[in-house]
């Protein structure tokens, strides 16, 4: 078991996939012992920030904690508000943009590739 305080994982950085604006990243699963088979993160997209559109090779989940965002998956767009989830499917081109006046805080979860097995 790993018990992780998100405060120990926080850093300010540009969001992935385009470096659009700035964000506060909580790379929570990075503190778990390797090898691990999933990622679990929180990211706060500051005003005007986005995780740019990118293809995914796995299913991925965006769960909104606060703020408002616009998610895209293969050109289909939807507004997300607190308590809403976007379940994104393998093979799609996805991204999410902060909208409105408040920062967009979301949890992101997705699988890691299986670790290589030793012969």
Phi and psi in radians as a Rosetta constraint file:
Dihedral C 1 N 2 CA 2 C 2 CIRCULARHARMONIC -2.175 0.35
Dihedral N 2 CA 2 C 2 N 3 CIRCULARHARMONIC 2.212 0.35
Dihedral C 2 N 3 CA 3 C 3 CIRCULARHARMONIC -1.926 0.35
Dihedral N 3 CA 3 C 3 N 4 CIRCULARHARMONIC 2.120 0.35
Dihedral C 3 N 4 CA 4 C 4 CIRCULARHARMONIC -2.204 0.35
Dihedral N 4 CA 4 C 4 N 5 CIRCULARHARMONIC 2.250 0.35
Dihedral C 4 N 5 CA 5 C 5 CIRCULARHARMONIC -1.594 0.35
Dihedral N 5 CA 5 C 5 N 6 CIRCULARHARMONIC 2.101 0.35
Dihedral C 5 N 6 CA 6 C 6 CIRCULARHARMONIC -0.991 0.35
Dihedral N 6 CA 6 C 6 N 7 CIRCULARHARMONIC -0.458 0.35
Dihedral C 6 N 7 CA 7 C 7 CIRCULARHARMONIC -1.080 0.35
Dihedral N 7 CA 7 C 7 N 8 CIRCULARHARMONIC -0.414 0.35
Dihedral C 7 N 8 CA 8 C 8 CIRCULARHARMONIC -1.452 0.35
Dihedral N 8 CA 8 C 8 N 9 CIRCULARHARMONIC -0.064 0.35
Dihedral C 8 N 9 CA 9 C 9 CIRCULARHARMONIC -2.073 0.35
Dihedral N 9 CA 9 C 9 N 10 CIRCULARHARMONIC 0.055 0.35
Dihedral C 9 N 10 CA 10 C 10 CIRCULARHARMONIC -1.384 0.35
Dihedral N 10 CA 10 C 10 N 11 CIRCULARHARMONIC 2.490 0.35
Dihedral C 10 N 11 CA 11 C 11 CIRCULARHARMONIC -2.748 0.35
Dihedral N 11 CA 11 C 11 N 12 CIRCULARHARMONIC 2.658 0.35
Dihedral C 11 N 12 CA 12 C 12 CIRCULARHARMONIC -1.603 0.35
Dihedral N 12 CA 12 C 12 N 13 CIRCULARHARMONIC 2.275 0.35
Dihedral C 12 N 13 CA 13 C 13 CIRCULARHARMONIC -2.805 0.35
Dihedral N 13 CA 13 C 13 N 14 CIRCULARHARMONIC 2.819 0.35
Dihedral C 13 N 14 CA 14 C 14 CIRCULARHARMONIC -1.197 0.35
Dihedral N 14 CA 14 C 14 N 15 CIRCULARHARMONIC 2.499 0.35
Dihedral C 14 N 15 CA 15 C 15 CIRCULARHARMONIC -1.133 0.35
Dihedral N 15 CA 15 C 15 N 16 CIRCULARHARMONIC 2.744 0.35
Dihedral C 15 N 16 CA 16 C 16 CIRCULARHARMONIC -1.247 0.35
Dihedral N 16 CA 16 C 16 N 17 CIRCULARHARMONIC 2.901 0.35
Dihedral C 16 N 17 CA 17 C 17 CIRCULARHARMONIC 1.097 0.35
Dihedral N 17 CA 17 C 17 N 18 CIRCULARHARMONIC 1.021 0.35
Dihedral C 17 N 18 CA 18 C 18 CIRCULARHARMONIC 2.167 0.35
Dihedral N 18 CA 18 C 18 N 19 CIRCULARHARMONIC -0.247 0.35
Dihedral C 18 N 19 CA 19 C 19 CIRCULARHARMONIC 0.846 0.35
Dihedral N 19 CA 19 C 19 N 20 CIRCULARHARMONIC 0.888 0.35
Dihedral C 19 N 20 CA 20 C 20 CIRCULARHARMONIC -1.580 0.35
Dihedral N 20 CA 20 C 20 N 21 CIRCULARHARMONIC 1.826 0.35
Dihedral C 20 N 21 CA 21 C 21 CIRCULARHARMONIC 1.341 0.35
Dihedral N 21 CA 21 C 21 N 22 CIRCULARHARMONIC -2.741 0.35
Dihedral C 21 N 22 CA 22 C 22 CIRCULARHARMONIC -2.227 0.35
Dihedral N 22 CA 22 C 22 N 23 CIRCULARHARMONIC 2.805 0.35
Dihedral C 22 N 23 CA 23 C 23 CIRCULARHARMONIC -2.611 0.35
Dihedral N 23 CA 23 C 23 N 24 CIRCULARHARMONIC 2.861 0.35
Dihedral C 23 N 24 CA 24 C 24 CIRCULARHARMONIC -1.849 0.35
Dihedral N 24 CA 24 C 24 N 25 CIRCULARHARMONIC 2.114 0.35
Dihedral C 24 N 25 CA 25 C 25 CIRCULARHARMONIC -1.884 0.35
Dihedral N 25 CA 25 C 25 N 26 CIRCULARHARMONIC 2.347 0.35
Dihedral C 25 N 26 CA 26 C 26 CIRCULARHARMONIC -2.040 0.35
Dihedral N 26 CA 26 C 26 N 27 CIRCULARHARMONIC 1.662 0.35
Dihedral C 26 N 27 CA 27 C 27 CIRCULARHARMONIC -1.518 0.35
Dihedral N 27 CA 27 C 27 N 28 CIRCULARHARMONIC 1.202 0.35
Dihedral C 27 N 28 CA 28 C 28 CIRCULARHARMONIC -1.042 0.35
Dihedral N 28 CA 28 C 28 N 29 CIRCULARHARMONIC -0.867 0.35
Dihedral C 28 N 29 CA 29 C 29 CIRCULARHARMONIC -1.211 0.35
Dihedral N 29 CA 29 C 29 N 30 CIRCULARHARMONIC -0.269 0.35
Dihedral C 29 N 30 CA 30 C 30 CIRCULARHARMONIC -1.063 0.35
Dihedral N 30 CA 30 C 30 N 31 CIRCULARHARMONIC -0.415 0.35
Dihedral C 30 N 31 CA 31 C 31 CIRCULARHARMONIC -1.461 0.35
Dihedral N 31 CA 31 C 31 N 32 CIRCULARHARMONIC -0.124 0.35
Dihedral C 31 N 32 CA 32 C 32 CIRCULARHARMONIC -1.394 0.35
Dihedral N 32 CA 32 C 32 N 33 CIRCULARHARMONIC 2.696 0.35
Dihedral C 32 N 33 CA 33 C 33 CIRCULARHARMONIC -1.141 0.35
Dihedral N 33 CA 33 C 33 N 34 CIRCULARHARMONIC 2.481 0.35
Dihedral C 33 N 34 CA 34 C 34 CIRCULARHARMONIC -1.557 0.35
Dihedral N 34 CA 34 C 34 N 35 CIRCULARHARMONIC 2.673 0.35
Dihedral C 34 N 35 CA 35 C 35 CIRCULARHARMONIC -1.405 0.35
Dihedral N 35 CA 35 C 35 N 36 CIRCULARHARMONIC 2.530 0.35
Dihedral C 35 N 36 CA 36 C 36 CIRCULARHARMONIC -2.075 0.35
Dihedral N 36 CA 36 C 36 N 37 CIRCULARHARMONIC 2.711 0.35
Dihedral C 36 N 37 CA 37 C 37 CIRCULARHARMONIC -1.884 0.35
Dihedral N 37 CA 37 C 37 N 38 CIRCULARHARMONIC 0.082 0.35
Dihedral C 37 N 38 CA 38 C 38 CIRCULARHARMONIC -2.595 0.35
Dihedral N 38 CA 38 C 38 N 39 CIRCULARHARMONIC 2.772 0.35
Dihedral C 38 N 39 CA 39 C 39 CIRCULARHARMONIC -1.909 0.35
Dihedral N 39 CA 39 C 39 N 40 CIRCULARHARMONIC 2.456 0.35
Dihedral C 39 N 40 CA 40 C 40 CIRCULARHARMONIC -2.440 0.35
Dihedral N 40 CA 40 C 40 N 41 CIRCULARHARMONIC 2.021 0.35
Dihedral C 40 N 41 CA 41 C 41 CIRCULARHARMONIC -2.429 0.35
Dihedral N 41 CA 41 C 41 N 42 CIRCULARHARMONIC 2.744 0.35
Dihedral C 41 N 42 CA 42 C 42 CIRCULARHARMONIC -2.074 0.35
Dihedral N 42 CA 42 C 42 N 43 CIRCULARHARMONIC 2.447 0.35
Dihedral C 42 N 43 CA 43 C 43 CIRCULARHARMONIC -2.385 0.35
Dihedral N 43 CA 43 C 43 N 44 CIRCULARHARMONIC 2.378 0.35
Dihedral C 43 N 44 CA 44 C 44 CIRCULARHARMONIC -1.931 0.35
Dihedral N 44 CA 44 C 44 N 45 CIRCULARHARMONIC 1.966 0.35
Dihedral C 44 N 45 CA 45 C 45 CIRCULARHARMONIC -1.490 0.35
Dihedral N 45 CA 45 C 45 N 46 CIRCULARHARMONIC 2.081 0.35
Dihedral C 45 N 46 CA 46 C 46 CIRCULARHARMONIC -1.241 0.35
Dihedral N 46 CA 46 C 46 N 47 CIRCULARHARMONIC 2.948 0.35
Dihedral C 46 N 47 CA 47 C 47 CIRCULARHARMONIC -0.895 0.35
Dihedral N 47 CA 47 C 47 N 48 CIRCULARHARMONIC 2.197 0.35
Dihedral C 47 N 48 CA 48 C 48 CIRCULARHARMONIC 1.444 0.35
Dihedral N 48 CA 48 C 48 N 49 CIRCULARHARMONIC 0.012 0.35
Dihedral C 48 N 49 CA 49 C 49 CIRCULARHARMONIC -1.531 0.35
Dihedral N 49 CA 49 C 49 N 50 CIRCULARHARMONIC 2.816 0.35
Dihedral C 49 N 50 CA 50 C 50 CIRCULARHARMONIC -2.724 0.35
Dihedral N 50 CA 50 C 50 N 51 CIRCULARHARMONIC 2.625 0.35
Dihedral C 50 N 51 CA 51 C 51 CIRCULARHARMONIC -1.604 0.35
Dihedral N 51 CA 51 C 51 N 52 CIRCULARHARMONIC 1.865 0.35
Dihedral C 51 N 52 CA 52 C 52 CIRCULARHARMONIC -1.107 0.35
Dihedral N 52 CA 52 C 52 N 53 CIRCULARHARMONIC 2.821 0.35
Dihedral C 52 N 53 CA 53 C 53 CIRCULARHARMONIC -1.056 0.35
Dihedral N 53 CA 53 C 53 N 54 CIRCULARHARMONIC 2.322 0.35
Dihedral C 53 N 54 CA 54 C 54 CIRCULARHARMONIC -2.713 0.35
Dihedral N 54 CA 54 C 54 N 55 CIRCULARHARMONIC 2.598 0.35
Dihedral C 54 N 55 CA 55 C 55 CIRCULARHARMONIC -1.331 0.35
Dihedral N 55 CA 55 C 55 N 56 CIRCULARHARMONIC 2.540 0.35
Dihedral C 55 N 56 CA 56 C 56 CIRCULARHARMONIC -2.050 0.35
Dihedral N 56 CA 56 C 56 N 57 CIRCULARHARMONIC 2.490 0.35
Dihedral C 56 N 57 CA 57 C 57 CIRCULARHARMONIC -1.858 0.35
Dihedral N 57 CA 57 C 57 N 58 CIRCULARHARMONIC 0.434 0.35
Dihedral C 57 N 58 CA 58 C 58 CIRCULARHARMONIC -2.855 0.35
Dihedral N 58 CA 58 C 58 N 59 CIRCULARHARMONIC 2.872 0.35
Dihedral C 58 N 59 CA 59 C 59 CIRCULARHARMONIC -1.230 0.35
Dihedral N 59 CA 59 C 59 N 60 CIRCULARHARMONIC 2.654 0.35
Dihedral C 59 N 60 CA 60 C 60 CIRCULARHARMONIC -2.548 0.35
Dihedral N 60 CA 60 C 60 N 61 CIRCULARHARMONIC 2.581 0.35
Dihedral C 60 N 61 CA 61 C 61 CIRCULARHARMONIC -2.159 0.35
Dihedral N 61 CA 61 C 61 N 62 CIRCULARHARMONIC 2.297 0.35
Dihedral C 61 N 62 CA 62 C 62 CIRCULARHARMONIC -1.988 0.35
Dihedral N 62 CA 62 C 62 N 63 CIRCULARHARMONIC 2.132 0.35
Dihedral C 62 N 63 CA 63 C 63 CIRCULARHARMONIC -2.084 0.35
Dihedral N 63 CA 63 C 63 N 64 CIRCULARHARMONIC 2.158 0.35
Dihedral C 63 N 64 CA 64 C 64 CIRCULARHARMONIC -1.538 0.35
Dihedral N 64 CA 64 C 64 N 65 CIRCULARHARMONIC 2.167 0.35
Dihedral C 64 N 65 CA 65 C 65 CIRCULARHARMONIC -1.575 0.35
Dihedral N 65 CA 65 C 65 N 66 CIRCULARHARMONIC -0.737 0.35
Dihedral C 65 N 66 CA 66 C 66 CIRCULARHARMONIC -2.766 0.35
Dihedral N 66 CA 66 C 66 N 67 CIRCULARHARMONIC 2.813 0.35
Dihedral C 66 N 67 CA 67 C 67 CIRCULARHARMONIC 1.482 0.35
Dihedral N 67 CA 67 C 67 N 68 CIRCULARHARMONIC -2.973 0.35
Dihedral C 67 N 68 CA 68 C 68 CIRCULARHARMONIC -2.354 0.35
Dihedral N 68 CA 68 C 68 N 69 CIRCULARHARMONIC 2.493 0.35
Dihedral C 68 N 69 CA 69 C 69 CIRCULARHARMONIC -2.475 0.35
Dihedral N 69 CA 69 C 69 N 70 CIRCULARHARMONIC 2.919 0.35
Dihedral C 69 N 70 CA 70 C 70 CIRCULARHARMONIC -2.133 0.35
Dihedral N 70 CA 70 C 70 N 71 CIRCULARHARMONIC 2.094 0.35
Dihedral C 70 N 71 CA 71 C 71 CIRCULARHARMONIC -1.798 0.35
Dihedral N 71 CA 71 C 71 N 72 CIRCULARHARMONIC 2.579 0.35
Dihedral C 71 N 72 CA 72 C 72 CIRCULARHARMONIC -2.246 0.35
Dihedral N 72 CA 72 C 72 N 73 CIRCULARHARMONIC 2.487 0.35
Dihedral C 72 N 73 CA 73 C 73 CIRCULARHARMONIC -2.499 0.35
Dihedral N 73 CA 73 C 73 N 74 CIRCULARHARMONIC 1.970 0.35
Dihedral C 73 N 74 CA 74 C 74 CIRCULARHARMONIC 0.875 0.35
Dihedral N 74 CA 74 C 74 N 75 CIRCULARHARMONIC 0.757 0.35
Dihedral C 74 N 75 CA 75 C 75 CIRCULARHARMONIC 1.505 0.35
Dihedral N 75 CA 75 C 75 N 76 CIRCULARHARMONIC -0.225 0.35
Dihedral C 75 N 76 CA 76 C 76 CIRCULARHARMONIC -1.500 0.35
Dihedral N 76 CA 76 C 76 N 77 CIRCULARHARMONIC 2.225 0.35
Dihedral C 76 N 77 CA 77 C 77 CIRCULARHARMONIC -1.946 0.35
Dihedral N 77 CA 77 C 77 N 78 CIRCULARHARMONIC 2.596 0.35
Dihedral C 77 N 78 CA 78 C 78 CIRCULARHARMONIC -2.622 0.35
Dihedral N 78 CA 78 C 78 N 79 CIRCULARHARMONIC 2.569 0.35
Dihedral C 78 N 79 CA 79 C 79 CIRCULARHARMONIC -1.512 0.35
Dihedral N 79 CA 79 C 79 N 80 CIRCULARHARMONIC 2.383 0.35
Dihedral C 79 N 80 CA 80 C 80 CIRCULARHARMONIC -2.075 0.35
Dihedral N 80 CA 80 C 80 N 81 CIRCULARHARMONIC 2.397 0.35
Dihedral C 80 N 81 CA 81 C 81 CIRCULARHARMONIC -2.233 0.35
Dihedral N 81 CA 81 C 81 N 82 CIRCULARHARMONIC 2.993 0.35
Dihedral C 81 N 82 CA 82 C 82 CIRCULARHARMONIC -0.889 0.35
Dihedral N 82 CA 82 C 82 N 83 CIRCULARHARMONIC 2.357 0.35
Dihedral C 82 N 83 CA 83 C 83 CIRCULARHARMONIC 1.554 0.35
Dihedral N 83 CA 83 C 83 N 84 CIRCULARHARMONIC -0.092 0.35
Dihedral C 83 N 84 CA 84 C 84 CIRCULARHARMONIC -1.699 0.35
Dihedral N 84 CA 84 C 84 N 85 CIRCULARHARMONIC 2.634 0.35
Dihedral C 84 N 85 CA 85 C 85 CIRCULARHARMONIC -2.232 0.35
Dihedral N 85 CA 85 C 85 N 86 CIRCULARHARMONIC 2.432 0.35
Dihedral C 85 N 86 CA 86 C 86 CIRCULARHARMONIC -1.908 0.35
Dihedral N 86 CA 86 C 86 N 87 CIRCULARHARMONIC 2.058 0.35
Dihedral C 86 N 87 CA 87 C 87 CIRCULARHARMONIC -1.706 0.35
Dihedral N 87 CA 87 C 87 N 88 CIRCULARHARMONIC 2.004 0.35
Dihedral C 87 N 88 CA 88 C 88 CIRCULARHARMONIC -1.872 0.35
Dihedral N 88 CA 88 C 88 N 89 CIRCULARHARMONIC 2.426 0.35
Dihedral C 88 N 89 CA 89 C 89 CIRCULARHARMONIC -1.753 0.35
Dihedral N 89 CA 89 C 89 N 90 CIRCULARHARMONIC 2.556 0.35
Dihedral C 89 N 90 CA 90 C 90 CIRCULARHARMONIC -0.816 0.35
Dihedral N 90 CA 90 C 90 N 91 CIRCULARHARMONIC 2.348 0.35
Dihedral C 90 N 91 CA 91 C 91 CIRCULARHARMONIC 1.628 0.35
Dihedral N 91 CA 91 C 91 N 92 CIRCULARHARMONIC -0.204 0.35
Dihedral C 91 N 92 CA 92 C 92 CIRCULARHARMONIC -1.406 0.35
Dihedral N 92 CA 92 C 92 N 93 CIRCULARHARMONIC 2.785 0.35
Dihedral C 92 N 93 CA 93 C 93 CIRCULARHARMONIC -1.770 0.35
Dihedral N 93 CA 93 C 93 N 94 CIRCULARHARMONIC 2.039 0.35
Dihedral C 93 N 94 CA 94 C 94 CIRCULARHARMONIC -2.213 0.35
Dihedral N 94 CA 94 C 94 N 95 CIRCULARHARMONIC 2.806 0.35
Dihedral C 94 N 95 CA 95 C 95 CIRCULARHARMONIC -2.992 0.35
Dihedral N 95 CA 95 C 95 N 96 CIRCULARHARMONIC 2.943 0.35
Dihedral C 95 N 96 CA 96 C 96 CIRCULARHARMONIC -2.560 0.35
Dihedral N 96 CA 96 C 96 N 97 CIRCULARHARMONIC 2.413 0.35
Dihedral C 96 N 97 CA 97 C 97 CIRCULARHARMONIC -2.098 0.35
Dihedral N 97 CA 97 C 97 N 98 CIRCULARHARMONIC 2.446 0.35
Dihedral C 97 N 98 CA 98 C 98 CIRCULARHARMONIC -1.262 0.35
Dihedral N 98 CA 98 C 98 N 99 CIRCULARHARMONIC 2.385 0.35
Dihedral C 98 N 99 CA 99 C 99 CIRCULARHARMONIC -2.271 0.35
Dihedral N 99 CA 99 C 99 N 100 CIRCULARHARMONIC 2.753 0.35
Dihedral C 99 N 100 CA 100 C 100 CIRCULARHARMONIC 1.446 0.35
Dihedral N 100 CA 100 C 100 N 101 CIRCULARHARMONIC -2.937 0.35
Dihedral C 100 N 101 CA 101 C 101 CIRCULARHARMONIC -1.537 0.35
Dihedral N 101 CA 101 C 101 N 102 CIRCULARHARMONIC -0.465 0.35
Dihedral C 101 N 102 CA 102 C 102 CIRCULARHARMONIC -1.647 0.35
Dihedral N 102 CA 102 C 102 N 103 CIRCULARHARMONIC 2.607 0.35
Dihedral C 102 N 103 CA 103 C 103 CIRCULARHARMONIC -1.020 0.35
Dihedral N 103 CA 103 C 103 N 104 CIRCULARHARMONIC 2.689 0.35
Dihedral C 103 N 104 CA 104 C 104 CIRCULARHARMONIC -1.759 0.35
Dihedral N 104 CA 104 C 104 N 105 CIRCULARHARMONIC 1.999 0.35
Dihedral C 104 N 105 CA 105 C 105 CIRCULARHARMONIC -1.828 0.35
Dihedral N 105 CA 105 C 105 N 106 CIRCULARHARMONIC 2.175 0.35
Dihedral C 105 N 106 CA 106 C 106 CIRCULARHARMONIC -2.480 0.35
Dihedral N 106 CA 106 C 106 N 107 CIRCULARHARMONIC 2.711 0.35
Dihedral C 106 N 107 CA 107 C 107 CIRCULARHARMONIC -1.745 0.35
Dihedral N 107 CA 107 C 107 N 108 CIRCULARHARMONIC 2.380 0.35
Dihedral C 107 N 108 CA 108 C 108 CIRCULARHARMONIC -2.155 0.35
Dihedral N 108 CA 108 C 108 N 109 CIRCULARHARMONIC 2.268 0.35
Dihedral C 108 N 109 CA 109 C 109 CIRCULARHARMONIC -2.385 0.35
Dihedral N 109 CA 109 C 109 N 110 CIRCULARHARMONIC 2.434 0.35
Dihedral C 109 N 110 CA 110 C 110 CIRCULARHARMONIC -2.839 0.35
Dihedral N 110 CA 110 C 110 N 111 CIRCULARHARMONIC 2.774 0.35
Dihedral C 110 N 111 CA 111 C 111 CIRCULARHARMONIC -1.388 0.35
Dihedral N 111 CA 111 C 111 N 112 CIRCULARHARMONIC 2.632 0.35
Dihedral C 111 N 112 CA 112 C 112 CIRCULARHARMONIC -1.591 0.35
Dihedral N 112 CA 112 C 112 N 113 CIRCULARHARMONIC 2.700 0.35
Dihedral C 112 N 113 CA 113 C 113 CIRCULARHARMONIC -1.045 0.35
Dihedral N 113 CA 113 C 113 N 114 CIRCULARHARMONIC 2.595 0.35
Dihedral C 113 N 114 CA 114 C 114 CIRCULARHARMONIC -1.055 0.35
Dihedral N 114 CA 114 C 114 N 115 CIRCULARHARMONIC 2.384 0.35
Dihedral C 114 N 115 CA 115 C 115 CIRCULARHARMONIC -1.127 0.35
Dihedral N 115 CA 115 C 115 N 116 CIRCULARHARMONIC 2.599 0.35
Dihedral C 115 N 116 CA 116 C 116 CIRCULARHARMONIC -1.105 0.35
Dihedral N 116 CA 116 C 116 N 117 CIRCULARHARMONIC 2.436 0.35
Dihedral C 116 N 117 CA 117 C 117 CIRCULARHARMONIC -1.552 0.35
Dihedral N 117 CA 117 C 117 N 118 CIRCULARHARMONIC 2.499 0.35
Dihedral C 117 N 118 CA 118 C 118 CIRCULARHARMONIC -1.391 0.35
Dihedral N 118 CA 118 C 118 N 119 CIRCULARHARMONIC 2.490 0.35
